[in-house]
Amino acid sequence: MRRSRKAQRTRTVLVAGGAGFLGSHLCEALFRNDYRVICVDNFLTGRIENVTSLIGQSRFRLIEQDICNPLELGEPVDRIFNLACAASPPRYQADPVHTTRTCVIGTLNLLELAVRDGARFLQASTSEIYGDPEQHPQREDYLGHVNCTGPRACYDEGKRTAETLCFDYLRADMADVRVARIFNTYGPRMDPADGRIVSNLVMQALEKRPLTIFGDGRQTRSFCYVTDLVEGLLRLMDIEPNPRQPINLGNPGEFTILDLAGLVRELTGTRSPVKFLPLPEDDPRRRRPDIARARSLLGWSPKVPLRQGLLQTVVYFSDLGNGATEPVAATNGSGANGFAPGARDNPDATRVLYAEGEHPTEILVGSDNPRHGERSRAVEAISQGHRADGGRANRRLPATIVHHVSRMLRQPDDDASPTRRGRQHPRAGS
Ligand SMILES: NC(=O)c1ccc[n+]([C@@H]2O[C@H](COP(=O)([O-])OP(=O)(O)OC[C@H]3O[C@@H](n4cnc5c(N)ncnc54)[C@H](O)[C@@H]3O)[C@@H](O)[C@H]2O)c1
């Protein structure tokens, strides 16, 4: 079932969570496809640096707001992607009540906006709604095995309730809603310190620290490269007619965590040993999507092999580690290339004009930032003109690692799995 994306282009797209890892890639892809893009984010885990390529563009608007509060955009939108929610376990467990509120009240607010504007809606759901699955690989009709009282429940059950809301709005014909169940996705712009398995292992390898593996490392995961995932989201939003059922998006290649660690060691050239730690509560043993539905309805399947995507990710983290930052130009506090006069030093500023290039980008700074009493992260990041991650990513990497990564980059692509390439098993040590 092929669609003409051009014929279905709409004018304005809202991306909630657009300053996050996936959201920022999605914003860029939509922008390239000629949409006007409104990014709404509370910068809980997202970073303004993720959208620097868009700041200053006339078709881009950035609003700092928590979706738990109703949205008043002052203009109608044609499509809404809801990606707003911290996705890494340490981050979503840091304030579990806020995570549940984001999934439930936040999604409800965005659905209401979709009803008001007659906008099409896509919910970024997750493979976590399957919990620790008893079915393998996971098909969309599998109802899941979720602990509703465990530490992951704020996210798992929050996302399940969000799906319930989506299908209730769809059944009631209130909004044209689509649901993507996203499996583990990785790539540049992942937060190096957010505790996800890919970023953890790559950063540990780059910094020559032991690679920490939870459990015995034989639990499996699938890893989808970010560009593949974004393509799946765009297709699901475009597809006619509405599939009216959730769709798994992920890479069906299955790797053990030990496989992943081995590949990371190979690509970075690290000799760091592997350190085994106890398995966290409710950690799923196996995770792999059945993507038959996405293949048949969307004509979609992932294209980027793990080795290739991981190398891009290693290069990204390696660049960050050497002090490279995505450019954030404005460092002065007034005039045409910075904040509206006076706004920079005013922690209560509600509206900031950030101008880089021809067009000022309006950043509406909500009064509802969850970090009460603190200056907005967006304002902070821009006023400092650099990363808002407390400098975590600015650690210098060992020169041997940097040379190794450059050498790997010059090698021709090879799609072979780590096993077929005869990589050294991390348990073997070195
Ligand atoms: N990356 C993955 O592997 C993966 C897998 C499954 C599902 N997902 C889903 O995809 C979405 C994006 O994930 P990601 O990996 O980019 O995570 P991320 O943490 O990088 O991005 C989430 C974004 O949402 C923002 N946000 C969080 N709560 C908000 C709120 N209440 N109001 C406004 N903004 C808020 C954050 O600041 C951040 O920019 C999430 O909904 C996540 O559940 C991601």
The ligand as a Gaussian input file, in Angstrom:
#p B3LYP/6-31G(d) Opt

LIG

0 1
 N       14.269000       5.744000      22.257000
 C       13.666000       4.600000      22.414000
 O       14.303000       3.564000      22.330000
 C       12.174000       4.527000      22.648000
 C       11.582000       3.269000      22.734000
 C       10.219000       3.194000      22.959000
 C        9.452000       4.337000      23.051000
 N       10.055000       5.555000      22.944000
 C        9.195000       6.732000      23.095000
 O        9.573000       7.731000      22.180000
 C        9.456000       9.012000      22.803000
 C       10.771000       9.766000      22.673000
 O       11.795000       9.023000      23.288000
 P       13.317000       9.522000      23.299000
 O       14.163000       8.329000      23.276000
 O       13.505000      10.564000      22.282000
 O       13.399000      10.126000      24.762000
 P       13.905000      11.557000      25.247000
 O       13.895000      11.528000      26.723000
 O       15.179000      11.914000      24.564000
 O       12.771000      12.519000      24.689000
 C       11.591000      12.806000      25.384000
 C       11.327000      14.292000      25.233000
 O       10.089000      14.595000      25.872000
 C       10.284000      15.744000      26.720000
 N        9.297000      15.642000      27.792000
 C        9.243000      14.734000      28.790000
 N        8.166000      14.955000      29.560000
 C        7.526000      16.040000      29.034000
 C        6.366000      16.772000      29.398000
 N        5.632000      16.433000      30.462000
 N        6.020000      17.844000      28.645000
 C        6.769000      18.213000      27.573000
 N        7.875000      17.564000      27.189000
 C        8.252000      16.473000      27.914000
 C       11.725000      15.644000      27.175000
 O       12.260000      16.864000      27.628000
 C       12.401000      15.143000      25.914000
 O       12.775000      16.180000      25.069000
 C        9.031000       8.776000      24.239000
 O        7.645000       8.991000      24.358000
 C        9.362000       7.329000      24.479000
 O        8.462000       6.747000      25.390000
 C       11.393000       5.685000      22.755000

